[in-house]
Amino acid sequence: MINIEPIKAFDDNYIWLMTTNEGSIVVDPGENINLLKVIEKKNIKLDAILVTHHHYDHTGGIEELLTKYPNLKVYGPNNNVDLIKSRLVDGELLNVIGVDFEVIKIPGHTLDHIAYYANINNSPLLFCGDTLFAGGCGRVFEGTFDQMYESLMKLKKLPQNTRIYCGHEYTINNLKFAKAVEPDNIDLIARYNDAIDLRKNNIPTLPSTLSIELKTNPFLRCEKNNVQKIISHKFKTGFSEKEIFSALRQWKDNF
């Protein structure tokens, strides 16, 4: 049995609570108001915290959780969050609650950013923080556009049925931008309408899947002729995929 539940935090964050027959982990606990209610209501045994990057809206709740559950293991990248006691590196394998996760280094949004990938009985999943979003990608705060592009290309190579668990409910805004890039993309239009319906009913648009992202997320479609043509026309830039990505990201920053 595996269950992954989104826990709302702040305005648009999702904390992911993953439970198996062997225990539970929480991914990126920025705050604990709703999380603790769920843990207590369901009598959940929390074993560990997984951290993707250092931003406070992904780490701010760690101290309180450790106060309540002092035996929690805290895993994460090498950064300035002292409460992370087990530092992970690219390619490392981590076994927790009976699940084997592969650590994937994906700098760009932040320099320390990592993702956690697992393939459980041919049903792969990815906790990717603020790097790959449904319909978009994270802002480039500390890294470079090239780093973010290369990080996304790593994730793009995962199995297409990989479920994408990212850190924010940004889907509708991301898809609005994607429609500006590809106004004739039928898959994108359908996805946007579905997302509108979900949010009207207060239903999360996540998780996504990589196959959906490859059809509708412009940041994973820099090789497509229609994406290249609109960027070339708008920005008079060249056709290398990294140049296309950089222009897309800068366009989105001001969209």
Secondary structure, 3 states (H helix, E strand, C coil): CEEEEEEEECCCEEEEEEEECCEEEEECCCCCHHHHHHHHHHCCCEEEEECCCCCHHHHCCHHHHHHHCCCCEEEECCCCCCCCCEECCCCCEEEECCEEEEEEECCCCCCCCEEEEEEECCEEEEEEECCEECCEECCCCCCCHHHHHHHHHHHHCCCCCCEEEECECCHHHHHHHHHHHCCCCHHHHHHHHHHHHHHHCCCCCCCEEHHHHHHHCHHHCCCCHHHHHHHHHHHCCCCCHHHHHHHHHHHHHCC
